[in-house]
Amino acid sequence: MLAAALLVGGILSLALGRTAGMYDDPAEGWVAVLCVLAVTAPLAVRRRQPAVVAVVVAAAFVLVGELRVPETLFANIALFMALYTVGAWDRNRARALWVRAGIVVAMFVWLLVAMFQAVTDPEGIEGFSNAGAFSPLVAYLLIQLLTNILYFAGAWWFGDHAWNAARERARTEHRGRLLVGERRRVEEQAVAIERLRLARELHDAVAHHVSMMGVQAAAARTVQASDPQQAALALEQVEDSAREAVDELHGLLSTLRESGTETHAASAVGSLSVERLPELVQQAADTGLTARFQVIGEPVRVPPLTSLNLYRICQEALTNVRKHAGTGAQVDVRLRYDADAVELEVADDGTGARRVLRRGTSGGLGLVGMRERVAADGGTLETGARGRGGYLVRARVPLGPRTGGAR
């Protein structure tokens, strides 16, 4: 498009120049047209081969001057655009530098030769010979020199500026793509974490209540014939456990419609916290366990999410006691407050240690969920068989900065 516009403009300027008598002996018409074509047509591929186009246009420009083609306006524009394109589009920056430098040096040599010929031509300086120390001839030569300096400097600077601006835009777009990718990864990670948290809550709530309902239903069936009143009481406990499970599930499902902040995560399941551990231990005792609860140290405020995690760990540990140690087992639950941490310990004297270990190593979610909860609070988790029989779960969570991990 640019090449076609310059070609049309160059031919029009050529016709006007011949009419105005720009030169006494101008080039023949067909020669002049070919010269204008040579200086403008290569610009059609200037972005594909900027260095080659610049050299060809520069050579054609010199030819236009030497053959006295009466057209300079569009030829100057064509040379300017060729030099600009080298600076703006040539990816080989060393080649762009040397091609432009070579063209500029060649043009100034040609200009100096032309100026020298003008100064040494008696007919050319006849009108300036008596003009004084700073003659009009000198002024004319200085104007020519200054004009060419500004011309080539402008083409050079604008080309480099366009190249640098394009590189900066490319870097900005690249950074933008990286940020978009990182944002998507963060969003995916947040979704995965939220799913994991919900899965953990669902497992802990459902496993605990279903386990209790199973024990209570079995007890009701056992005494149904001999003690109908006790069976009815056990069935009421089944009903209560089912109601609590539904309430907790409703709270969990509400998190799918709300923001995923820690405060909301803790409040989504109601008021489950370390303050309700005595109630949890009493529920375990109601199912046949010999359960005792003890608080050691001066109670302090525990963050809501940490408090919920400790409650769930105790809940899962008691569920495991019922599953693997039997309903007649004795279990001790201790909540210990230290200066910088809170520790929960659940220990039973049953025979279920070997079974729990086997289940934990075969993909069970209970111990995995405990570790995830403790790790989320920067604490430590100890699980394993006790030396004198039974099983121990000990979770220690710092109340200050979060450091550490589950083990």
KAUR-V92376 format. One record per backbone hydrogen bond with DSSP energy under -1.0 kcal/mol. CO is the residue of the C=O (numbers start at 1). NH is the residue of the N-H. If there is no record, write none. Layout:
co=CO nh=NH
co=CO nh=NH
This chain:
co=1 nh=5
co=2 nh=6
co=3 nh=7
co=4 nh=8
co=5 nh=9
co=6 nh=10
co=7 nh=11
co=8 nh=12
co=9 nh=13
co=10 nh=14
co=11 nh=15
co=12 nh=16
co=13 nh=17
co=14 nh=18
co=15 nh=19
co=16 nh=20
co=17 nh=22
co=28 nh=32
co=29 nh=33
co=30 nh=34
co=31 nh=35
co=32 nh=36
co=33 nh=37
co=34 nh=38
co=35 nh=39
co=36 nh=40
co=37 nh=41
co=40 nh=43
co=41 nh=44
co=42 nh=45
co=43 nh=46
co=45 nh=49
co=49 nh=53
co=50 nh=54
co=51 nh=55
co=52 nh=56
co=53 nh=57
co=54 nh=58
co=55 nh=59
co=56 nh=60
co=57 nh=61
co=58 nh=62
co=59 nh=63
co=60 nh=64
co=61 nh=65
co=62 nh=66
co=63 nh=67
co=64 nh=69
co=68 nh=27
co=69 nh=71
co=72 nh=76
co=73 nh=77
co=74 nh=78
co=75 nh=79
co=76 nh=80
co=77 nh=81
co=78 nh=82
co=79 nh=83
co=80 nh=84
co=81 nh=85
co=82 nh=86
co=83 nh=87
co=84 nh=88
co=85 nh=89
co=86 nh=90
co=91 nh=93
co=92 nh=96
co=93 nh=97
co=94 nh=98
co=95 nh=99
co=96 nh=100
co=97 nh=101
co=98 nh=102
co=99 nh=103
co=100 nh=104
co=101 nh=105
co=102 nh=106
co=103 nh=107
co=104 nh=108
co=105 nh=109
co=106 nh=110
co=107 nh=111
co=108 nh=112
co=109 nh=113
co=110 nh=114
co=111 nh=115
co=112 nh=116
co=113 nh=117
co=114 nh=118
co=115 nh=119
co=116 nh=120
co=121 nh=125
co=125 nh=128
co=128 nh=131
co=135 nh=139
co=136 nh=140
co=137 nh=141
co=138 nh=142
co=139 nh=143
co=140 nh=144
co=141 nh=145
co=142 nh=146
co=143 nh=147
co=144 nh=148
co=145 nh=149
co=146 nh=150
co=147 nh=151
co=148 nh=152
co=149 nh=153
co=150 nh=154
co=151 nh=155
co=152 nh=156
co=153 nh=157
co=154 nh=158
co=155 nh=159
co=156 nh=160
co=157 nh=161
co=158 nh=162
co=159 nh=163
co=160 nh=164
co=161 nh=165
co=162 nh=166
co=163 nh=167
co=164 nh=168
co=165 nh=169
co=166 nh=170
co=167 nh=171
co=168 nh=172
co=169 nh=173
co=170 nh=174
co=171 nh=175
co=172 nh=176
co=173 nh=177
co=174 nh=178
co=175 nh=179
co=176 nh=180
co=177 nh=181
co=178 nh=182
co=179 nh=183
co=180 nh=184
co=181 nh=185
co=182 nh=186
co=183 nh=187
co=184 nh=188
co=185 nh=189
co=186 nh=190
co=187 nh=191
co=188 nh=192
co=189 nh=193
co=190 nh=194
co=191 nh=195
co=192 nh=196
co=193 nh=197
co=194 nh=198
co=195 nh=199
co=196 nh=200
co=197 nh=201
co=198 nh=202
co=199 nh=203
co=200 nh=204
co=201 nh=205
co=202 nh=206
co=203 nh=207
co=204 nh=208
co=205 nh=209
co=206 nh=210
co=207 nh=211
co=208 nh=212
co=209 nh=213
co=210 nh=214
co=211 nh=215
co=212 nh=216
co=213 nh=217
co=214 nh=218
co=215 nh=219
co=216 nh=220
co=217 nh=221
co=218 nh=222
co=219 nh=223
co=223 nh=227
co=227 nh=231
co=228 nh=232
co=229 nh=233
co=230 nh=234
co=231 nh=235
co=232 nh=236
co=233 nh=237
co=234 nh=238
co=235 nh=239
co=236 nh=240
co=237 nh=241
co=238 nh=242
co=239 nh=243
co=240 nh=244
co=241 nh=245
co=242 nh=246
co=243 nh=247
co=244 nh=248
co=245 nh=249
co=246 nh=250
co=247 nh=251
co=248 nh=252
co=249 nh=253
co=250 nh=254
co=252 nh=255
co=253 nh=256
co=254 nh=257
co=261 nh=265
co=262 nh=266
co=263 nh=267
co=264 nh=268
co=267 nh=270
co=273 nh=276
co=274 nh=277
co=276 nh=280
co=277 nh=281
co=278 nh=282
co=279 nh=283
co=280 nh=284
co=281 nh=285
co=282 nh=286
co=284 nh=289
co=285 nh=288
co=289 nh=291
co=290 nh=331
co=292 nh=333
co=294 nh=335
co=296 nh=337
co=303 nh=307
co=304 nh=308
co=305 nh=309
co=306 nh=310
co=307 nh=311
co=308 nh=312
co=309 nh=313
co=310 nh=314
co=311 nh=315
co=312 nh=316
co=313 nh=317
co=314 nh=318
co=315 nh=319
co=316 nh=320
co=317 nh=321
co=318 nh=322
co=319 nh=323
co=320 nh=324
co=321 nh=325
co=326 nh=329
co=329 nh=290
co=330 nh=349
co=331 nh=292
co=332 nh=347
co=333 nh=294
co=334 nh=345
co=335 nh=296
co=336 nh=343
co=340 nh=399
co=341 nh=338
co=342 nh=397
co=343 nh=336
co=344 nh=395
co=345 nh=334
co=346 nh=393
co=347 nh=332
co=352 nh=356
co=353 nh=357
co=354 nh=358
co=355 nh=359
co=356 nh=360
co=357 nh=361
co=359 nh=364
co=365 nh=369
co=366 nh=370
co=367 nh=371
co=368 nh=372
co=369 nh=373
co=370 nh=374
co=371 nh=375
co=372 nh=376
co=374 nh=379
co=375 nh=378
co=380 nh=396
co=382 nh=394
co=384 nh=392
co=386 nh=389
co=390 nh=386
co=391 nh=348
co=392 nh=384
co=393 nh=346
co=394 nh=382
co=395 nh=344
co=396 nh=380
co=397 nh=342
